[in-house]
Amino acid sequence: MDTSRDTTAVRVRAGAGVDEETLAYARLKIDAVVTRPGLPAVHGEVRIAKSGAHDAAHVWSAVAELRVGNRTVVTHAEDASGHGVVDRLQDRLRSRTDKAAHAWEPARRTTAPPWRAEQPGPSVEDIGEDASGGTVQD
């Protein structure tokens, strides 16, 4: 079963064994992260899967691969329950999209300090020495 649906510009996909309730919960939580005010354009894909091995400690896994502005955000999460893996993924996505959004903000760009301004340094002729340390002769 491969169910897909677009949530804003983020596609949420479910692998085999993922019930509709968990998928709806995931869409709600992912949508809450990617539609926050102040974020640049977000698009990508979230995949949720349930492992067939029931004796494993972390049966559920989720992977998000998103583009936040011009930054790529990749997040992984594992848990023993469907809601748990979605909650973990949401927390990690919120943190990483915040970091990507702050790196994207053009208003956060600083200007170079005056001593770093593009000023040519003194030439060899100005100093009066050549590159080897000797005196320049005319």
C-alpha positions in Angstrom: 0.0 0.0 0.0 1.5 3.3 -1.1 -0.8 6.1 -0.2 0.2 9.6 -1.2 -1.2 13.1 -0.7 0.2 16.6 -1.0 0.3 18.6 2.2 1.0 22.1 1.0 4.1 21.4 -1.0 5.1 18.4 1.1 4.1 14.9 0.1 3.4 12.5 2.9 3.8 8.8 1.9 2.9 5.7 3.8 4.4 2.3 3.4 2.8 -1.1 4.0 1.2 -1.5 7.4 0.6 2.2 8.1 -3.1 2.8 9.1 -5.1 5.8 8.0 -5.3 7.3 11.5 -1.5 7.4 11.7 -1.2 8.9 8.2 -3.8 11.6 9.0 -2.0 12.4 12.3 1.3 12.7 10.3 -0.2 15.0 7.8 -1.6 17.2 10.5 1.7 17.4 12.4 3.9 17.9 9.3 1.5 20.6 8.0 1.9 22.4 11.3 5.7 22.5 10.9 5.9 23.5 7.2 3.1 26.1 7.2 4.4 28.3 10.0 4.7 32.0 9.3 8.2 33.2 8.4 9.4 30.1 6.7 10.5 30.3 3.1 9.0 28.0 0.5 9.0 24.4 1.7 8.6 21.4 -0.5 9.7 17.7 -0.4 8.6 14.4 0.9 7.9 12.5 4.2 7.9 8.7 4.3 6.5 6.7 7.1 6.9 2.9 7.4 6.1 0.1 9.8 8.6 -2.7 10.0 7.4 -6.3 9.6 9.7 -7.4 12.5 7.4 -7.1 15.6 10.2 -8.1 18.0 12.2 -4.9 17.1 12.4 -2.1 19.6 11.6 0.5 17.0 9.0 -0.8 14.7 8.0 2.5 13.1 10.4 4.8 11.1 10.0 8.1 9.3 12.2 10.0 7.0 11.7 13.6 5.8 13.6 15.1 2.9 12.6 18.8 2.5 13.9 21.9 0.8 13.5 25.0 3.0 14.3 27.9 0.8 17.6 26.9 -0.8 18.6 24.6 2.1 18.0 20.8 2.2 16.8 19.3 5.5 16.9 15.6 6.0 15.5 14.1 9.2 15.1 10.5 10.5 13.0 9.2 13.4 12.2 5.8 14.9 9.8 4.8 17.6 7.7 1.9 18.9 4.4 3.5 17.9 3.0 5.4 14.9 2.1 8.5 16.9 5.5 8.4 18.7 7.5 8.4 15.5 5.4 11.3 14.1 5.9 13.3 17.3 9.7 12.7 17.2 9.8 13.6 13.5 7.8 16.8 14.1 10.2 17.9 16.9 13.2 17.3 14.8 11.7 18.9 11.7 10.7 22.0 13.7 14.2 22.5 15.0 15.9 21.9 11.7 13.6 24.0 9.6 14.1 26.8 12.1 17.8 26.6 11.6 17.4 26.4 7.8 15.0 29.4 7.8 17.4 31.5 9.9 20.3 30.7 7.5 18.0 31.8 4.6 16.9 35.2 6.0 18.5 37.9 3.9 18.0 40.4 6.7 20.5 38.5 8.8 23.3 39.1 6.4 25.9 41.4 7.9 28.1 43.8 6.1 31.8 43.4 6.3 33.5 45.4 9.1 35.5 48.4 7.9 38.9 46.7 8.2 37.7 43.8 5.9 36.5 46.2 3.2 38.0 45.6 -0.3 41.0 47.8 0.0 44.1 47.0 -1.9 47.1 46.4 0.3 50.4 48.3 -0.2 52.3 47.2 -3.3 55.9 46.2 -3.4 56.8 49.5 -4.9 55.1 51.3 -2.0 57.0 49.4 0.6 60.4 49.6 -1.2 61.2 45.9 -0.9 60.8 43.0 -3.2 59.2 39.7 -2.3 62.4 38.2 -1.0 62.9 41.0 1.5 65.6 42.8 -0.4 65.6 46.5 -1.4 64.1 47.4 -4.7 66.5 49.1 -7.1 65.4 51.4 -9.9 
